[in-house]
Amino acid sequence: MAEHRLGNRLKEFRTERGLTQTELALRIGVSRKTINTVENSVFVPSTILALSLARALGTTVEQLFHLIED
């Protein structure tokens, strides 16, 4: 059975909107480090965090996150 990881386009969407990690973090009430660890796939966000990120970036969770099969 294939294993799955969560990939994301968070940095791409964030930079397209001219936001720093700190600015995005302030918008949704988390730390800059949280944004960094999600962007680098170190931390898998909760559903609430994923929805908050998508809303803050004006996109959907499906466009922001995707499954990677190993």
C-alpha positions in Angstrom: 0.0 0.0 0.0 1.3 3.4 -1.0 2.1 5.9 1.8 0.9 9.5 1.5 2.4 12.8 2.4 0.7 16.2 2.3 2.2 18.6 -0.2 1.4 22.3 -0.3 1.6 25.4 -2.4 1.5 27.7 0.6 4.7 29.6 -0.2 3.6 30.1 -3.8 0.2 31.5 -2.8 1.7 33.6 0.0 4.4 35.2 -2.2 2.0 35.8 -5.1 -0.1 37.9 -2.6 3.0 39.8 -1.4 2.8 38.5 2.1 5.7 37.5 4.4 5.4 34.5 6.7 4.9 36.9 9.6 2.1 38.9 7.9 0.2 35.7 7.1 0.7 34.4 10.6 -0.7 37.6 12.1 -3.7 37.3 9.8 -4.7 33.9 11.1 -3.4 34.1 14.7 -0.5 31.7 14.6 3.3 32.1 14.8 5.6 32.7 11.9 7.3 29.4 12.8 4.0 27.6 12.2 3.7 29.0 8.7 7.3 28.0 8.1 6.9 24.5 9.2 3.7 24.0 7.1 5.4 25.5 4.1 8.3 23.1 4.5 6.0 20.1 5.1 7.5 19.6 8.6 4.0 20.1 10.2 0.7 18.8 8.8 -1.9 21.5 9.6 -5.2 20.7 11.4 -8.4 21.1 9.3 -9.1 24.4 11.0 -5.6 25.7 10.2 -5.8 24.5 6.6 -9.2 26.3 6.2 -7.9 29.4 7.8 -4.8 29.5 5.5 -7.0 29.0 2.4 -9.4 31.7 3.4 -6.6 34.2 4.2 -5.0 33.5 0.8 -8.3 33.7 -1.1 -8.2 30.1 -2.3 -9.5 26.6 -1.4 -7.9 23.9 0.7 -7.9 21.7 -2.4 -5.8 24.2 -4.3 -3.4 24.8 -1.4 -2.8 21.2 -0.3 -2.5 18.0 -2.2 -1.6 14.3 -1.4 1.8 13.0 -2.6 2.0 9.2 -3.0 5.3 7.6 -2.1 
